Amino acid sequence: MQKNTSLIAKSTISLIALALLLSGCSKSTEGANTSSGENDALVTDAKATGETTFGSSVKLPSGVEISFGALSSYKPSPYASNVTPGALTNKFEVTVINNGSETIDPTMVTFSQGSGSNVCTDLLDGDNGINGTLASALAKGETGKFDYAVSCIDAKKGDPLFLTATVGADVVKVSGSLG
């Protein structure tokens, strides 16, 4: 019994010493991440290559055509993400037609939204089919559709909604009123 206790004690001390040694091997990252995490300005301040309203479409210089369905109020499922109780939630359909020369990578389709002074976030709600982006890459000549939703805190029906969408190098400014 004495041998086992001694072996356990030595093993524990060795593991602690090893952990302390290894923790000193990494470089300090203090101050390395100075970003506030608020990078919406990178999207919302970008120069638009197209402008439209909800319920309309726009052809972009790249040959891509994108349409934004009419805004409609909707009730998120209990499992939807980014929902703040009492916030106004709207959804719309996005259709992307790739008449350009390059394949559209779904990771290159992004959105940023706002409603005046109201804070708006995107929603993901798999139970209602709202996945927020294309399901797969779109080759030349292909069309993709998906539903997108927003949740706007302290917003009221009729408040403005401004959306900035990027599709590759194209930037689209979309405007409308919350339903």
Residue pairs with C-beta under 8 A, 6 or more apart in sequence:
40 112
40 114
43 110
43 111
43 112
43 164
43 166
43 171
44 112
44 114
44 162
44 164
46 164
46 166
46 171
47 171
48 164
48 171
48 172
48 173
49 60
49 61
49 169
49 170
49 171
49 172
50 58
50 59
50 60
50 61
50 66
50 170
50 171
50 172
50 173
51 58
51 172
51 173
51 174
51 175
52 58
52 67
52 68
52 172
52 173
52 174
53 68
53 174
53 175
53 176
54 68
54 69
54 70
54 71
54 92
54 161
54 163
54 174
54 175
54 176
55 68
55 69
55 70
55 71
55 176
56 67
56 68
57 65
57 66
57 67
57 68
57 95
58 65
58 66
58 67
58 172
59 65
59 99
60 66
60 100
60 167
60 170
60 172
61 170
62 100
62 101
62 102
62 167
62 168
62 169
62 170
63 98
63 99
63 100
63 101
64 96
64 97
64 98
64 99
64 100
64 104
64 167
64 168
64 170
65 96
65 97
65 99
66 94
66 95
66 96
66 97
66 165
66 167
66 172
67 94
67 95
68 92
68 93
68 94
68 163
68 165
68 174
69 92
69 93
69 94
69 95
70 92
70 176
70 179
71 90
71 91
71 92
71 161
71 176
71 177
71 178
71 179
72 90
72 91
72 92
72 179
73 88
73 89
73 90
73 157
73 178
73 179
74 89
74 90
74 91
74 128
74 149
75 89
76 83
76 89
76 123
76 125
76 128
76 149
76 151
77 125
77 127
77 128
79 125
79 126
79 127
80 123
80 124
80 125
80 127
80 128
80 130
80 149
81 123
81 124
81 125
82 121
82 122
82 123
82 124
82 151
83 89
83 123
83 151
84 121
84 151
84 153
86 153
87 151
87 152
87 153
87 154
87 155
88 151
88 152
88 155
88 156
88 157
88 159
88 178
89 123
89 149
89 150
89 151
89 152
90 149
90 150
90 152
90 161
90 178
90 179
91 123
91 128
91 130
91 147
91 148
91 149
91 150
92 147
92 148
92 149
93 145
93 146
93 147
93 148
94 145
94 146
94 147
94 148
94 165
95 143
95 144
95 145
96 104
96 109
96 134
96 138
96 143
96 144
96 145
96 167
97 143
98 104
98 138
98 139
98 140
98 141
98 142
98 143
98 144
99 140
99 141
100 140
100 168
101 140
102 140
102 168
103 137
103 138
103 139
103 140
104 134
104 137
104 138
104 144
104 167
104 168
105 137
105 168
106 133
106 134
106 135
106 136
106 137
107 133
108 166
108 167
108 168
109 133
109 134
109 165
109 166
109 167
110 165
110 166
111 122
111 132
111 148
111 163
111 164
111 165
111 166
112 163
112 164
113 120
113 121
113 122
113 150
113 161
113 162
113 163
113 164
114 120
114 161
114 162
115 152
115 155
115 159
115 160
115 161
115 162
115 178
116 159
116 160
118 152
118 153
118 154
118 155
118 159
119 152
119 153
119 154
120 150
120 151
120 152
120 153
120 155
120 161
121 150
121 151
122 132
122 148
122 149
122 150
122 151
123 130
123 132
123 149
123 150
123 151
124 130
124 131
124 132
124 149
125 149
128 147
128 149
129 147
130 147
130 148
130 149
131 146
131 147
132 146
132 147
132 148
132 149
133 146
134 144
134 146
135 144
135 146
136 144
138 144
150 161
150 163
152 159
152 161
152 178
155 178
156 178
157 178
157 179
158 177
158 178
159 177
159 178
160 175
160 176
160 177
160 178
161 175
161 176
161 177
161 178
162 173
162 174
162 175
163 173
163 174
163 175
164 171
164 172
164 173
164 174
165 171
165 172
165 174
166 172
